Structure formats: structure tokens, C-alpha cells
Amino acid sequence: MNKNELIDWLFENGDAVIRYRTATELANDKSEYNISSLRTELMKTPKAHYWMKCLKDKRRLNYIHGSYDYCFENAMGKLIFMGIKAGFNKLEDSSKSYVKWLKESIETESEEPIENPIDFFYENLIASFLSASGFKDIEPVSTFVRERINMIYNFTKDNNFSIFADKANYKGISKAFDDHPLIDPELYLDGKFKLPWIHDLLTFSAFYDEFPDKIDQIISYILNEKYQKFPDGYGIVMAGVKRYTVLGWNVWLPGFSNFNLNEFHKQNIVTRMILMRPFKGARESKWYKNCLQHLEQFKQKNGTYLFPKEYLNEKNNSYFITGYHMGLGENRKSKNGLALESTFWMLKLLAD
């Protein structure tokens, strides 16, 4: 099957998520599809009901970041991958509480400036997922993410990879952190972390048309071998006087050096490619082309794709951002379940 035949195959054989996303994202002529009907079909699925229910208005930080399904980052991330974004009334209603949370957090800072970069991490996480969900022009999301893009760009434009400080010059670091380097406090003097987090890719994709040159520079920094040699998870940060904590979530790329992948890297390869795909520099990179070549080995005789199941993990109470929610609602026990999901993701990765 050629590309158009694969698109028809996906729509004719897929369930609600693949049908909707195929019609709205892959099809050449969207007018051929009843999008309104497909949206209704999608929102009636048990998966849509479940993940919307997980997107609860909770005021505690552990409902924002964490591995549980009810954490904002996993519920919103899963809904994004299901195609449920701004324009769906239920999502727009649920998102308002998180916009309010971000607004109140930023207003508190104007009175009591943050010192702990962990606080800024939570704000950035909310703004990133809201941006990717289609709420990028709502305040304070719009102002926050524009400042974030400029902040990262201003640091990465000089290609400075000297991001660690000598731990011997700092007191109170627990022996539990012996294996973790200390990120230079100069990079978060005001509590605002200047290095890119994996969640920032969601923001970049929403604002790429507005800031192509600046975002391309940041992507170039991420694709630099020196960046990819940073420890997974960056390291520790100062979180107060003689207080330190791990602050990870750097943009490591599976398959960057080779394809001798462990299980964790296998489950992340498609996710990281999807997150990097919007950017021209990423699509033209050696890393991305090598990953595509790697995935081509899973092409079937009929033109569809069948990835190993660990490449498209779906596991409850696990992090969306590390590839645990790649399922698209198909029955993996059926004949074509995994092939439908594999083929959809591959066509997304191959899209211009």
C-alpha cells in the first residue's frame, strides 16, 4: 500500500482515536470526512471518559507532576495523543482551573520571588502542556512561554555546555547525591532554570511558527553531542540554604549514539521522535534519519508497520513523557491492533 492507501486503511480499520486523528492530521482533504461526527465518536469512548476524569482540579503539587494517571501531566499528555485539544468543550472547561493555578502562582512570585527552581518547574510543566493543547494564546500562558523560549535561547545561543559547578565549593550536600553533579547555581539564580526540559518541546511545537530561528538554535543545542553526553536527568540543584534536590528531565535522545537500546530507551524512541518531529533541524538531523531507518525494519510486506510492543507502551500510573502512554485505543489482542497504532505513528513521523 502507498501512503494514501495506508491512510484509507487506518480510517477504515481503526477505532475512534485513529479515525479522528487520521482524518484531521493525515488525510489530504479533510472535507471528505464528517469531523463533527468523529469528534462525538471519540468523546464517547471509555478512554476519553477515563482520561477526562483524571484531569481533576486539585490544588496539591502531587496532582500536577508524578506518575499517577490523575497527575495533570499524564492526563493532559494522554488527551493530546488522543487528539483531544482546545475546541473540545469538556477539555476547555477542565483547563480553566490550571490556567488559574498558573496565574495565581505567578502573582505570588511578584510578591515573594521564587528561589527554588522546583517551583518554576511546576509552572513550566503546566504552561507546556496547555500550550500543546491549544491554549497558548491565553494569559498568563502566552507571556510565560514567550519568556521561557527567550530565556533558553539566550543561554543556548553561545553553545555553552559548562553547566556544572564544583561540589567542593558548596556545603551541606548529602552523600546520597555523590553520583549526581551539581548544576551551576548561576543557571537558576532567580529560580528560573535556563536549560531546556523535555516538556519544553511541547511549548516549542506550539510556538515554532512564531520563533523558528530561536527554537532551531535550542534544538541544535539539544542535538549537540556535548549535550547528549550530559547525565540522564542533569543533576542536583540548590533548593535553599544547604538544601539540594535532583532536577532531571533533560532531552536525552535514544539511539543518538547507537541502537543497542535497553528496554527504557526502546519505549522512548517513538515518543522522543514525535516530540522532536515538528522542528526542521531535528527532522534533518542524523539522529532522526537514523531512527527512521531503524523503524523501517518493522515495515510489513503490505506496507503497514508493526513495531515491537515495547516501542508503543501503554501502562497505567506511569509517566506520559517517558513513553508509557503511546496506545491509541486499539485492541492490542486483535489481528491489526498493534499494526494500526504502529502505522499511524510511522506516518506521523514521515510527514513533512
C-alpha positions, 0 to 999 in steps of 0.5 A: 500500500502507498501512503494514501492507501495506508491512510484509507486503511487506518480510517477504515480499520481503526477505532475512534482515536485513529479515525479522528486523528487520521482524518484531521492530521493525515488525510489530504482533504479533510472535507471528505470526512464528517469531523463533527461526527468523529469528534462525538465518536471519540468523546464517547469512548471509555478512554476519553471518559477515563482520561477526562476524569483524571484531569481533576482540579486539585490544588496539591503539587502531587496532582500536577507532576508524578506518575499517577494517571490523575497527575495533570501531566499524564492526563493532559499528555494522554488527551493530546495523543488522543487528539483531544485539544482546545475546541473540545468543550469538556477539555476547555472547561477542565483547563480553566482551573490550571490556567488559574493555578498558573496565574495565581502562582505567578502573582505570588512570585511578584510578591515573594520571588521564587528561589527554588527552581522546583517551583518554576518547574511546576509552572513550566510543566503546566504552561507546556502542556496547555500550550500543546493543547491549544491554549497558548494564546491565553494569559498568563500562558502566552507571556510565560512561554514567550519568556521561557523560549527567550530565556533558553535561547539566550543561554543556548545561543553561545553553545555553552555546555559548562553547566556544572559547578564544583561540589567542593565549593558548596556545603551541606550536600548529602552523600546520597547525591555523590553520583549526581553533579551539581548544576551551576547555581548561576543557571537558576539564580532567580529560580528560573532554570535556563536549560531546556526540559523535555516538556519544553518541546511541547511549548516549542511545537506550539510556538515554532511558527512564531520563533523558528530561528530561536527554537532551531538554535535550542534544538541544535543545542539539544542535538549537540553531542556535548549535550547528549553526553550530559547525565540522564536527568542533569543533576542536583540543584540548590533548593535553599540554604544547604538544601539540594534536590535532583532536577532531571528531565533533560532531552536525552535522545535514544539511539543518538549514539547507537541502537543497542537500546535497553528496554527504557530507551526502546519505549522512548524512541517513538515518543522522543521522535514525535516530540522532536518531529515538528522542528526542521533541524531535528527532522534533518538531523542524523539522529532522526534519519537514523531512527527512521531507518531503524523503524523501517525494519518493522515495515510489513510486506503490505506496507503497514508497520508493526513495531515491537510492543515495547516501542508503543507502551501503554501502562497505567500510573506511569509517566506520559513523557517517558513513553508509557502512554503511546496506545491509541485505543486499539485492541492490542489482542486483535489481528491489526491492533498493534499494526494500526497504532504502529502505522499511524505513528510511522506516518506521523513521523514521515510527514513533512 
